[in-house]
């Protein structure tokens, strides 16, 4: 990873730079390379005479050409490959293309298309702007981070994965670094975080994926995934080195396995500036949809009953954040938790001594004694259908990965008792959704308020068009990262996560049937700026902001990098 070949001039916020490279080196640095957009005068001063075709093409012309090449790619993987090459060649053009066509391009640079690219990582590998850290060379962690040649004050976010829980496809070894690069792209496109101030990192601890272990092209460590004390020591060495080399950077944990995700977040959240998108980001965007829905019903959060089908990382994370928001409404933690019923693969999570559940599920276990009067399909077994029938939830959340588990009978029965149920089938991809919006609206007579994990087209029902809200983490994590960077937060507190949820919910307008519970993905920069301001203010209120907020709106605005070619300044 080469040292920066440019200098941002003081006070210009990136709009004026001085290029330090000369000749072909200019064209090899994606941040300063603008290819055929260099004017003839710039080419002469930079030593590029004869190295480019004669015609000068401005950014707008390059954007049109790049978009047409993107459109002409014949498959999602070929589109991904083209975009990856563009990012490695000209980052301004790549981010401009992503920003201008966000709704169309985002599914390629992130989920779902990125899943196939991750699977084929070793085959397609050419070069990657990231860091690979091996558990078999744990003594090299600090050296590897320093090899980036990024100055300590020049990094805002480290996006790191161990690749165990990649999207819905599981353990993918070193290929998981692609998910970090996808998140990096969204941080920039959505919130204007400078791409040069972020770093993608993969912790290579081996893999249990037999396909990879038997692939002669696989580029990672060829042994089973390391767990236990050695794994923890390796993560600790990374955290120690990262906070030493980049003291102002937030560590963003991405797609760790469920047990490690919660454990690592609990271990480090009070020690360093850290954030887990699968737990806290998912929770925040789902909470935003619920807050908007509750407001649309003119009710309070404390009036709801929550059933969460799928008590894994995402499901319990949602429950924990909602408890925080309920406490803000005046309930105690214990009172708030009494409003939740969480199911796992074994049924309702209870305190039955014979039931096995994960430690992070324990706070939401229901007392077996309180279920004695329940109407059950099978005595002694508390399935999802039993839970819905007996609880009559006002909010039904699916994070199970079990397609069609919200059945017609279940939803119709629920709708008999709840006037406007909030139903959120969140499992990704679309094929794993607990139910599809068109069916939910049919079964509830159009009364349900819906948010999904995957994108769904609008639904026509009873002469009304229903825009289906997508609970996409991109509505939250970019703005949260921006807010942390603006105020240089020492920690990411629960209040900051809650503030991000409330900020997104404040932008939703649900005044008539069919309106979305969440803002549009096409409005991400406004959403991210709103979230960033709220997060930075919450950080200051919690006493973890190292940078004073004298004018939050202006500070956030000035921190948002724009994908445009800056003015080049040359020494006379």
FENWO-V164446 format. One record per pair of residues at least 6 apart in sequence whose C-alpha atoms are under 8 Angstrom apart, sorted by the first residue. I is the first residue (numbers start at 1). J is the second residue. D is the distance in whole Angstrom. If there is no record, write none. Layout:
{{I & J & D} {I & J & D}}
This chain:
{{1 & 129 & 7} {1 & 147 & 7} {1 & 148 & 5} {1 & 149 & 7} {2 & 148 & 7} {2 & 149 & 7} {3 & 148 & 7} {3 & 149 & 5} {3 & 150 & 7} {4 & 150 & 8} {5 & 19 & 6} {5 & 20 & 5} {5 & 21 & 5} {5 & 26 & 8} {5 & 29 & 7} {5 & 32 & 8} {6 & 17 & 7} {6 & 18 & 6} {6 & 19 & 4} {6 & 20 & 5} {6 & 21 & 7} {6 & 32 & 7} {7 & 17 & 5} {7 & 18 & 5} {7 & 19 & 6} {7 & 20 & 7} {8 & 14 & 6} {8 & 15 & 8} {8 & 16 & 6} {8 & 17 & 4} {8 & 18 & 7} {9 & 16 & 6} {9 & 17 & 5} {9 & 18 & 7} {13 & 558 & 7} {13 & 559 & 7} {13 & 561 & 8} {14 & 561 & 7} {14 & 566 & 7} {15 & 565 & 8} {15 & 566 & 5} {15 & 567 & 6} {16 & 566 & 5} {16 & 567 & 5} {16 & 568 & 6} {16 & 569 & 7} {17 & 566 & 7} {17 & 567 & 6} {17 & 568 & 5} {17 & 569 & 6} {18 & 568 & 6} {18 & 569 & 5} {18 & 570 & 6} {19 & 32 & 7} {19 & 568 & 7} {19 & 569 & 8} {19 & 570 & 8} {21 & 46 & 8} {22 & 46 & 5} {22 & 47 & 6} {22 & 48 & 8} {23 & 46 & 6} {23 & 47 & 4} {23 & 48 & 5} {24 & 47 & 8} {24 & 48 & 7} {24 & 51 & 8} {26 & 32 & 7} {26 & 33 & 6} {26 & 46 & 8} {27 & 33 & 5} {27 & 34 & 8} {27 & 35 & 7} {27 & 89 & 8} {28 & 89 & 7} {29 & 89 & 7} {29 & 90 & 8} {30 & 87 & 7} {30 & 88 & 6} {30 & 89 & 5} {30 & 90 & 4} {30 & 91 & 5} {30 & 92 & 8} {31 & 90 & 6} {31 & 91 & 5} {31 & 92 & 7} {32 & 90 & 7} {33 & 89 & 7} {33 & 90 & 6} {34 & 90 & 6} {34 & 92 & 8} {34 & 93 & 8} {34 & 565 & 8} {35 & 52 & 7} {35 & 90 & 8} {36 & 52 & 6} {36 & 53 & 7} {36 & 55 & 7} {36 & 56 & 5} {36 & 57 & 5} {36 & 58 & 8} {37 & 56 & 5} {37 & 57 & 5} {37 & 58 & 5} {37 & 59 & 6} {37 & 62 & 8} {38 & 56 & 7} {38 & 57 & 8} {39 & 56 & 6} {40 & 49 & 8} {40 & 56 & 8} {43 & 49 & 6} {45 & 570 & 8} {59 & 93 & 7} {59 & 564 & 8} {59 & 565 & 8} {62 & 93 & 8} {63 & 93 & 7} {63 & 96 & 7} {63 & 97 & 6} {66 & 97 & 8} {67 & 97 & 7} {70 & 79 & 6} {70 & 82 & 7} {70 & 83 & 7} {71 & 79 & 8} {73 & 79 & 5} {73 & 82 & 8} {76 & 108 & 6} {76 & 113 & 6} {77 & 108 & 8} {77 & 113 & 7} {77 & 114 & 8} {77 & 116 & 7} {77 & 117 & 6} {79 & 108 & 7} {80 & 108 & 6} {80 & 109 & 6} {80 & 113 & 7} {80 & 114 & 7} {80 & 117 & 7} {83 & 94 & 7} {83 & 109 & 8} {86 & 93 & 8} {86 & 94 & 6} {87 & 93 & 8} {87 & 94 & 5} {87 & 95 & 8} {88 & 128 & 8} {88 & 129 & 8} {92 & 563 & 5} {92 & 564 & 6} {92 & 565 & 7} {93 & 563 & 7} {93 & 564 & 8} {95 & 185 & 8} {95 & 188 & 7} {95 & 189 & 6} {95 & 563 & 6} {96 & 189 & 8} {96 & 563 & 5} {96 & 564 & 7} {98 & 105 & 6} {98 & 106 & 7} {98 & 189 & 6} {99 & 189 & 5} {99 & 190 & 8} {102 & 189 & 8} {102 & 521 & 8} {102 & 522 & 7} {103 & 521 & 7} {103 & 522 & 6} {106 & 186 & 8} {107 & 113 & 6} {107 & 114 & 8} {108 & 114 & 6} {109 & 182 & 6} {109 & 185 & 8} {110 & 179 & 7} {110 & 182 & 5} {110 & 183 & 7} {111 & 167 & 8} {112 & 429 & 7} {114 & 178 & 7} {114 & 179 & 7} {114 & 182 & 8} {115 & 167 & 7} {115 & 169 & 7} {117 & 178 & 8} {118 & 172 & 7} {118 & 175 & 5} {118 & 176 & 6} {118 & 178 & 6} {118 & 179 & 8} {119 & 172 & 7} {119 & 175 & 7} {120 & 175 & 8} {121 & 175 & 5} {122 & 175 & 7} {122 & 217 & 6} {122 & 218 & 5} {122 & 219 & 6} {123 & 217 & 6} {123 & 218 & 8} {129 & 199 & 8} {129 & 200 & 7} {130 & 177 & 8} {130 & 181 & 8} {130 & 199 & 6} {130 & 200 & 5} {130 & 201 & 6} {131 & 144 & 7} {131 & 145 & 7} {131 & 199 & 8} {131 & 200 & 6} {131 & 201 & 5} {131 & 202 & 6} {132 & 144 & 8} {132 & 174 & 8} {132 & 201 & 6} {132 & 202 & 5} {132 & 203 & 7} {132 & 204 & 7} {133 & 140 & 8} {133 & 141 & 6} {133 & 144 & 7} {133 & 201 & 7} {133 & 202 & 6} {133 & 203 & 5} {133 & 204 & 6} {134 & 141 & 8} {134 & 203 & 6} {134 & 204 & 5} {134 & 205 & 6} {134 & 221 & 7} {135 & 203 & 7} {135 & 204 & 6} {135 & 205 & 5} {135 & 206 & 8} {135 & 231 & 8} {135 & 234 & 6} {136 & 205 & 8} {138 & 234 & 6} {138 & 237 & 7} {141 & 237 & 7} {141 & 238 & 6} {141 & 241 & 7} {142 & 238 & 8} {142 & 241 & 5} {142 & 242 & 7} {142 & 245 & 7} {145 & 241 & 8} {145 & 242 & 7} {145 & 245 & 7} {146 & 245 & 7} {151 & 246 & 8} {152 & 245 & 6} {152 & 246 & 5} {152 & 247 & 7} {152 & 248 & 8} {153 & 246 & 7} {153 & 247 & 8} {153 & 248 & 7} {154 & 197 & 6} {155 & 196 & 8} {155 & 197 & 4} {155 & 198 & 6} {155 & 199 & 8} {155 & 246 & 6} {155 & 248 & 7} {155 & 249 & 6} {156 & 197 & 5} {156 & 198 & 6} {156 & 248 & 6} {156 & 249 & 4} {156 & 250 & 6} {156 & 485 & 6} {157 & 197 & 7} {157 & 198 & 5} {157 & 199 & 6} {157 & 249 & 5} {157 & 250 & 5} {157 & 251 & 6} {157 & 252 & 7} {157 & 481 & 7} {158 & 198 & 6} {158 & 199 & 5} {158 & 200 & 6} {158 & 201 & 7} {158 & 249 & 6} {158 & 250 & 6} {158 & 251 & 5} {158 & 252 & 6} {159 & 180 & 6} {159 & 183 & 8} {159 & 184 & 7} {159 & 198 & 7} {159 & 199 & 6} {159 & 200 & 5} {159 & 201 & 6} {159 & 251 & 6} {159 & 252 & 5} {159 & 253 & 6} {159 & 254 & 7} {160 & 177 & 8} {160 & 180 & 6} {160 & 200 & 6} {160 & 201 & 5} {160 & 202 & 6} {160 & 203 & 7} {160 & 251 & 7} {160 & 252 & 6} {160 & 253 & 5} {160 & 254 & 6} {161 & 176 & 7} {161 & 177 & 7} {161 & 180 & 7} {161 & 201 & 7} {161 & 202 & 5} {161 & 203 & 6} {161 & 253 & 6} {161 & 254 & 5} {161 & 255 & 6} {161 & 256 & 6} {162 & 173 & 7} {162 & 174 & 8} {162 & 176 & 7} {162 & 202 & 6} {162 & 203 & 5} {162 & 204 & 6} {162 & 205 & 7} {162 & 254 & 8} {162 & 255 & 7} {162 & 256 & 6} {163 & 170 & 8} {163 & 171 & 6} {163 & 172 & 6} {163 & 173 & 6} {163 & 174 & 7} {163 & 175 & 7} {163 & 176 & 5} {163 & 177 & 8} {163 & 202 & 7} {163 & 203 & 8} {163 & 255 & 6} {163 & 256 & 6} {164 & 170 & 6} {164 & 171 & 4} {164 & 172 & 7} {164 & 173 & 7} {164 & 207 & 8} {164 & 255 & 7} {164 & 256 & 5} {164 & 257 & 5} {165 & 171 & 6} {165 & 255 & 5} {165 & 256 & 5} {165 & 257 & 5} {165 & 258 & 8} {166 & 172 & 7} {166 & 176 & 7} {166 & 179 & 8} {166 & 255 & 5} {166 & 256 & 7} {167 & 255 & 7} {167 & 428 & 8} {168 & 428 & 7} {168 & 429 & 7} {171 & 207 & 7} {171 & 208 & 7} {171 & 209 & 6} {172 & 207 & 7} {172 & 209 & 7} {172 & 212 & 8} {173 & 204 & 7} {173 & 205 & 8} {173 & 206 & 6} {173 & 207 & 5} {173 & 209 & 8} {173 & 212 & 8} {173 & 220 & 6} {174 & 202 & 6} {174 & 203 & 8} {174 & 204 & 6} {174 & 219 & 7} {174 & 220 & 5} {176 & 202 & 7} {177 & 200 & 7} {177 & 201 & 6} {177 & 202 & 5} {179 & 254 & 8} {180 & 200 & 5} {180 & 201 & 7} {180 & 254 & 7} {181 & 200 & 6} {184 & 195 & 7} {184 & 198 & 7} {184 & 199 & 8} {184 & 200 & 7} {185 & 195 & 7} {186 & 474 & 7} {186 & 478 & 7} {187 & 193 & 6} {187 & 477 & 8} {187 & 478 & 5} {187 & 479 & 8} {187 & 481 & 8} {188 & 194 & 6} {188 & 195 & 6} {188 & 478 & 8} {188 & 561 & 8} {189 & 525 & 8} {190 & 474 & 7} {190 & 478 & 6} {190 & 479 & 8} {190 & 524 & 5} {190 & 525 & 5} {190 & 528 & 6} {191 & 478 & 5} {191 & 479 & 6} {191 & 482 & 7} {191 & 524 & 7} {191 & 525 & 5} {191 & 528 & 5} {191 & 529 & 7} {191 & 560 & 6} {192 & 482 & 8} {192 & 525 & 8} {192 & 559 & 7} {192 & 560 & 4} {192 & 561 & 5} {192 & 562 & 6} {193 & 478 & 8} {193 & 482 & 6} {193 & 559 & 7} {193 & 560 & 6} {193 & 561 & 6} {194 & 560 & 7} {194 & 561 & 5} {204 & 220 & 7} {204 & 221 & 7} {205 & 221 & 7} {205 & 225 & 6} {205 & 226 & 6} {205 & 231 & 7} {206 & 220 & 7} {206 & 221 & 5} {206 & 222 & 6} {206 & 223 & 5} {206 & 224 & 5} {206 & 225 & 4} {206 & 226 & 6} {207 & 213 & 7} {207 & 221 & 8} {207 & 222 & 7} {207 & 223 & 6} {207 & 224 & 5} {207 & 225 & 4} {207 & 226 & 8} {208 & 223 & 8} {208 & 224 & 5} {208 & 225 & 5} {212 & 218 & 6} {213 & 222 & 6} {213 & 223 & 7} {243 & 249 & 7} {243 & 272 & 8} {248 & 488 & 6} {248 & 489 & 8} {248 & 490 & 8} {249 & 273 & 7} {249 & 485 & 8} {250 & 272 & 8} {250 & 273 & 5} {250 & 274 & 5} {250 & 275 & 7} {250 & 481 & 8} {250 & 484 & 8} {251 & 273 & 6} {251 & 274 & 5} {251 & 275 & 6} {252 & 274 & 6} {252 & 275 & 5} {252 & 276 & 6} {252 & 277 & 7} {253 & 261 & 8} {253 & 274 & 8} {253 & 275 & 6} {253 & 276 & 5} {253 & 277 & 7} {254 & 276 & 6} {254 & 277 & 6} {254 & 278 & 7} {255 & 261 & 8} {255 & 278 & 7} {258 & 312 & 6} {258 & 313 & 5} {259 & 313 & 8} {259 & 358 & 8} {261 & 276 & 7} {261 & 279 & 8} {261 & 313 & 7} {262 & 279 & 8} {262 & 313 & 7} {262 & 360 & 7} {265 & 274 & 7} {265 & 275 & 7} {265 & 276 & 7} {268 & 274 & 7} {269 & 275 & 8} {269 & 491 & 7} {269 & 492 & 7} {269 & 493 & 8} {270 & 491 & 7} {271 & 491 & 8} {272 & 490 & 7} {272 & 491 & 6} {273 & 489 & 7} {273 & 490 & 5} {273 & 491 & 4} {273 & 492 & 6} {274 & 491 & 7} {274 & 492 & 6} {275 & 492 & 7} {277 & 473 & 8} {277 & 477 & 7} {278 & 313 & 7} {278 & 314 & 6} {279 & 313 & 6} {279 & 314 & 5} {279 & 316 & 8} {279 & 317 & 5} {279 & 318 & 7} {280 & 317 & 6} {280 & 318 & 8} {280 & 321 & 8} {280 & 497 & 7} {281 & 473 & 6} {281 & 476 & 6} {281 & 477 & 6} {281 & 497 & 8} {282 & 314 & 6} {282 & 317 & 8} {282 & 318 & 7} {282 & 471 & 8} {282 & 472 & 8} {282 & 473 & 6} {283 & 314 & 7} {283 & 315 & 8} {283 & 317 & 6} {283 & 318 & 4} {283 & 319 & 8} {283 & 321 & 6} {284 & 318 & 7} {284 & 321 & 7} {284 & 476 & 7} {284 & 497 & 6} {284 & 498 & 7} {284 & 500 & 7} {284 & 501 & 5} {285 & 471 & 6} {285 & 472 & 7} {285 & 473 & 6} {285 & 475 & 7} {285 & 476 & 6} {285 & 501 & 6} {285 & 504 & 7} {286 & 318 & 7} {286 & 471 & 6} {287 & 318 & 7} {287 & 321 & 7} {287 & 322 & 7} {287 & 501 & 6} {288 & 501 & 5} {288 & 502 & 6} {288 & 503 & 8} {288 & 504 & 6} {288 & 505 & 5} {288 & 518 & 7} {289 & 451 & 7} {289 & 469 & 8} {289 & 471 & 7} {289 & 505 & 6} {289 & 517 & 5} {289 & 518 & 6} {290 & 395 & 8} {290 & 422 & 7} {290 & 517 & 8} {291 & 301 & 7} {291 & 502 & 8} {291 & 505 & 6} {292 & 505 & 5} {292 & 506 & 8} {292 & 508 & 6} {292 & 509 & 8} {292 & 510 & 7} {292 & 517 & 6} {292 & 518 & 8} {293 & 422 & 7} {293 & 449 & 7} {293 & 510 & 8} {293 & 517 & 6} {294 & 300 & 6} {294 & 301 & 6} {296 & 510 & 6} {296 & 511 & 7} {297 & 420 & 7} {301 & 326 & 6} {301 & 329 & 8} {302 & 326 & 6} {302 & 329 & 7} {302 & 331 & 8} {302 & 336 & 8} {304 & 339 & 7} {304 & 393 & 7} {304 & 394 & 6} {304 & 395 & 7} {305 & 339 & 5} {305 & 340 & 6} {305 & 391 & 7} {305 & 392 & 8} {305 & 393 & 5} {305 & 394 & 5} {305 & 395 & 6} {306 & 339 & 6} {306 & 340 & 5} {306 & 341 & 6} {306 & 393 & 6} {306 & 394 & 6} {306 & 395 & 5} {306 & 396 & 6} {306 & 397 & 8} {307 & 340 & 6} {307 & 341 & 5} {307 & 342 & 6} {307 & 343 & 8} {307 & 387 & 8} {307 & 388 & 7} {307 & 391 & 8} {307 & 393 & 6} {307 & 395 & 6} {307 & 396 & 5} {307 & 397 & 6} {308 & 315 & 6} {308 & 319 & 8} {308 & 340 & 7} {308 & 341 & 6} {308 & 342 & 5} {308 & 343 & 6} {308 & 396 & 6} {308 & 397 & 5} {308 & 398 & 6} {308 & 399 & 7} {309 & 315 & 7} {309 & 342 & 6} {309 & 343 & 5} {309 & 344 & 7} {309 & 384 & 7} {309 & 396 & 8} {309 & 397 & 6} {309 & 398 & 5} {309 & 399 & 6} {309 & 400 & 6} {310 & 342 & 7} {310 & 343 & 5} {310 & 344 & 5} {310 & 345 & 7} {310 & 398 & 6} {310 & 399 & 5} {310 & 400 & 4} {310 & 401 & 8} {311 & 342 & 6} {311 & 343 & 6} {311 & 344 & 5} {311 & 361 & 7} {311 & 399 & 7} {311 & 400 & 7} {312 & 344 & 7} {312 & 361 & 8} {312 & 399 & 8} {312 & 400 & 8} {314 & 399 & 7} {315 & 398 & 8} {315 & 399 & 6} {316 & 342 & 8} {316 & 360 & 7} {316 & 361 & 7} {319 & 340 & 7} {321 & 494 & 8} {321 & 497 & 8} {321 & 498 & 7} {323 & 333 & 7} {323 & 336 & 5} {323 & 337 & 6} {324 & 333 & 8} {324 & 494 & 8} {324 & 498 & 7} {325 & 498 & 7} {326 & 336 & 6} {327 & 333 & 6} {327 & 336 & 7} {337 & 363 & 8} {337 & 364 & 6} {338 & 364 & 8} {340 & 364 & 7} {341 & 348 & 7} {341 & 349 & 8} {341 & 364 & 7} {341 & 365 & 8} {341 & 366 & 7} {341 & 387 & 8} {342 & 348 & 6} {342 & 349 & 6} {342 & 364 & 7} {342 & 365 & 7} {343 & 349 & 5} {343 & 383 & 8} {343 & 384 & 7} {344 & 400 & 8} {346 & 383 & 8} {347 & 381 & 7} {347 & 382 & 5} {347 & 383 & 5} {347 & 384 & 6} {348 & 366 & 8} {348 & 382 & 5} {348 & 383 & 6} {348 & 384 & 7} {348 & 387 & 7} {349 & 355 & 8} {349 & 357 & 7} {349 & 361 & 8} {349 & 364 & 7} {349 & 365 & 5} {349 & 366 & 6} {350 & 364 & 8} {350 & 365 & 4} {350 & 366 & 4} {350 & 367 & 6} {350 & 368 & 6} {351 & 365 & 6} {351 & 366 & 6} {351 & 367 & 5} {351 & 368 & 6} {352 & 367 & 8} {352 & 368 & 6} {374 & 386 & 8} {374 & 390 & 6} {375 & 386 & 7} {375 & 389 & 8} {375 & 390 & 7} {376 & 382 & 7} {376 & 386 & 6} {377 & 386 & 7} {385 & 410 & 6} {388 & 410 & 7} {388 & 414 & 7} {389 & 410 & 7} {389 & 413 & 7} {389 & 414 & 7} {392 & 414 & 6} {392 & 417 & 7} {392 & 418 & 7} {393 & 414 & 7} {393 & 418 & 8} {393 & 421 & 8} {394 & 418 & 6} {394 & 420 & 8} {394 & 421 & 5} {394 & 422 & 6} {395 & 421 & 6} {395 & 422 & 5} {395 & 423 & 6} {395 & 424 & 8} {396 & 421 & 8} {396 & 422 & 6} {396 & 423 & 5} {396 & 424 & 6} {397 & 423 & 6} {397 & 424 & 5} {397 & 425 & 6} {397 & 426 & 7} {398 & 424 & 6} {398 & 425 & 5} {398 & 426 & 5} {398 & 427 & 7} {398 & 433 & 8} {398 & 434 & 6} {399 & 425 & 7} {399 & 426 & 5} {399 & 427 & 5} {400 & 427 & 6} {400 & 434 & 8} {401 & 427 & 5} {401 & 428 & 7} {401 & 432 & 5} {401 & 433 & 7} {401 & 434 & 7} {402 & 427 & 8} {402 & 432 & 6} {402 & 433 & 7} {402 & 434 & 6} {403 & 431 & 7} {403 & 432 & 4} {403 & 433 & 5} {403 & 434 & 5} {403 & 435 & 7} {404 & 432 & 8} {404 & 433 & 7} {404 & 434 & 4} {404 & 435 & 5} {405 & 434 & 5} {405 & 435 & 7} {406 & 434 & 5} {406 & 435 & 6} {407 & 435 & 7} {408 & 439 & 8} {408 & 440 & 8} {408 & 443 & 7} {411 & 440 & 7} {411 & 443 & 6} {411 & 444 & 7} {412 & 443 & 5} {412 & 444 & 6} {414 & 421 & 8} {415 & 421 & 7} {415 & 443 & 8} {415 & 444 & 6} {419 & 447 & 7} {420 & 447 & 5} {420 & 448 & 5} {420 & 449 & 7} {421 & 447 & 7} {421 & 448 & 5} {421 & 449 & 6} {422 & 448 & 6} {422 & 449 & 5} {422 & 450 & 6} {423 & 448 & 7} {423 & 449 & 6} {423 & 450 & 5} {423 & 451 & 7} {424 & 450 & 6} {424 & 451 & 5} {424 & 452 & 5} {424 & 453 & 8} {425 & 433 & 6} {425 & 434 & 5} {425 & 435 & 6} {425 & 436 & 8} {425 & 451 & 7} {425 & 452 & 5} {425 & 453 & 7} {426 & 433 & 6} {426 & 434 & 7} {426 & 451 & 7} {426 & 452 & 5} {426 & 453 & 4} {426 & 454 & 7} {426 & 471 & 7} {427 & 433 & 5} {427 & 434 & 7} {427 & 452 & 8} {427 & 453 & 6} {427 & 454 & 7} {428 & 453 & 6} {428 & 454 & 6} {429 & 453 & 8} {429 & 454 & 6} {430 & 453 & 8} {430 & 454 & 6} {430 & 455 & 8} {433 & 452 & 8} {433 & 453 & 8} {433 & 454 & 8} {437 & 450 & 7} {437 & 456 & 8} {437 & 459 & 7} {437 & 468 & 7} {438 & 459 & 6} {440 & 446 & 8} {440 & 448 & 7} {441 & 447 & 7} {441 & 448 & 6} {441 & 461 & 7} {442 & 461 & 8} {446 & 461 & 7} {446 & 462 & 8} {449 & 517 & 8} {450 & 468 & 6} {450 & 469 & 7} {450 & 517 & 7} {451 & 468 & 6} {451 & 469 & 5} {451 & 470 & 6} {451 & 471 & 6} {451 & 517 & 7} {452 & 468 & 7} {452 & 469 & 6} {452 & 470 & 5} {452 & 471 & 6} {453 & 470 & 6} {453 & 471 & 5} {453 & 472 & 6} {454 & 470 & 6} {454 & 471 & 8} {454 & 472 & 8} {455 & 468 & 8} {455 & 469 & 8} {455 & 470 & 6} {456 & 468 & 6} {456 & 470 & 8} {457 & 467 & 7} {457 & 468 & 7} {458 & 465 & 6} {458 & 466 & 5} {458 & 467 & 5} {458 & 468 & 6} {459 & 465 & 6} {459 & 466 & 5} {459 & 467 & 7} {459 & 468 & 8} {460 & 466 & 6} {464 & 513 & 7} {464 & 514 & 7} {465 & 514 & 6} {466 & 513 & 7} {466 & 514 & 4} {466 & 515 & 6} {466 & 516 & 7} {467 & 514 & 6} {467 & 515 & 6} {467 & 516 & 5} {468 & 514 & 8} {468 & 515 & 8} {468 & 516 & 6} {468 & 517 & 8} {469 & 516 & 5} {469 & 517 & 5} {469 & 518 & 5} {469 & 519 & 8} {469 & 520 & 8} {470 & 518 & 7} {471 & 518 & 7} {474 & 521 & 8} {474 & 524 & 8} {475 & 504 & 7} {475 & 521 & 7} {475 & 524 & 6} {475 & 527 & 7} {475 & 528 & 7} {476 & 500 & 6} {476 & 501 & 7} {476 & 504 & 7} {476 & 528 & 7} {476 & 531 & 7} {478 & 528 & 6} {479 & 500 & 8} {479 & 527 & 7} {479 & 528 & 4} {479 & 529 & 6} {479 & 530 & 7} {479 & 531 & 5} {479 & 532 & 5} {480 & 497 & 8} {480 & 500 & 7} {480 & 528 & 8} {480 & 531 & 6} {480 & 532 & 5} {480 & 535 & 6} {481 & 532 & 7} {482 & 528 & 8} {482 & 529 & 8} {482 & 532 & 6} {482 & 556 & 8} {482 & 559 & 8} {483 & 531 & 7} {483 & 532 & 4} {483 & 533 & 6} {483 & 534 & 8} {483 & 535 & 5} {483 & 536 & 5} {483 & 556 & 7} {484 & 492 & 8} {484 & 532 & 7} {484 & 535 & 7} {484 & 536 & 6} {484 & 539 & 8} {486 & 536 & 7} {486 & 547 & 7} {486 & 555 & 7} {486 & 556 & 6} {486 & 559 & 7} {487 & 536 & 6} {487 & 539 & 8} {487 & 540 & 8} {487 & 545 & 5} {487 & 546 & 6} {487 & 547 & 5} {487 & 548 & 7} {487 & 549 & 7} {488 & 545 & 6} {488 & 546 & 5} {488 & 547 & 6} {489 & 536 & 8} {489 & 539 & 6} {489 & 544 & 5} {489 & 545 & 4} {489 & 546 & 6} {489 & 547 & 8} {490 & 544 & 5} {490 & 545 & 6} {490 & 546 & 7} {491 & 544 & 6} {492 & 539 & 8} {493 & 539 & 7} {493 & 542 & 8} {495 & 538 & 6} {495 & 539 & 8} {495 & 542 & 8} {496 & 534 & 8} {496 & 535 & 5} {496 & 536 & 8} {496 & 538 & 5} {496 & 539 & 6} {497 & 535 & 7} {499 & 531 & 8} {499 & 534 & 6} {499 & 535 & 6} {499 & 538 & 7} {500 & 531 & 5} {500 & 532 & 8} {500 & 534 & 6} {500 & 535 & 6} {503 & 530 & 6} {503 & 531 & 5} {503 & 534 & 6} {504 & 518 & 7} {504 & 519 & 7} {504 & 527 & 7} {504 & 530 & 8} {504 & 531 & 7} {505 & 517 & 8} {505 & 518 & 7} {507 & 518 & 7} {507 & 519 & 6} {507 & 527 & 8} {508 & 516 & 7} {508 & 517 & 6} {508 & 518 & 5} {508 & 519 & 5} {509 & 515 & 7} {509 & 516 & 7} {509 & 517 & 7} {509 & 518 & 8} {510 & 516 & 6} {510 & 517 & 6} {519 & 527 & 8} {529 & 556 & 7} {529 & 557 & 7} {532 & 556 & 7} {533 & 552 & 6} {533 & 553 & 7} {533 & 556 & 7} {536 & 545 & 7} {536 & 549 & 8} {536 & 552 & 8} {537 & 549 & 8} {537 & 552 & 8} {539 & 545 & 5} {540 & 548 & 8} {540 & 549 & 8} {549 & 555 & 8}}
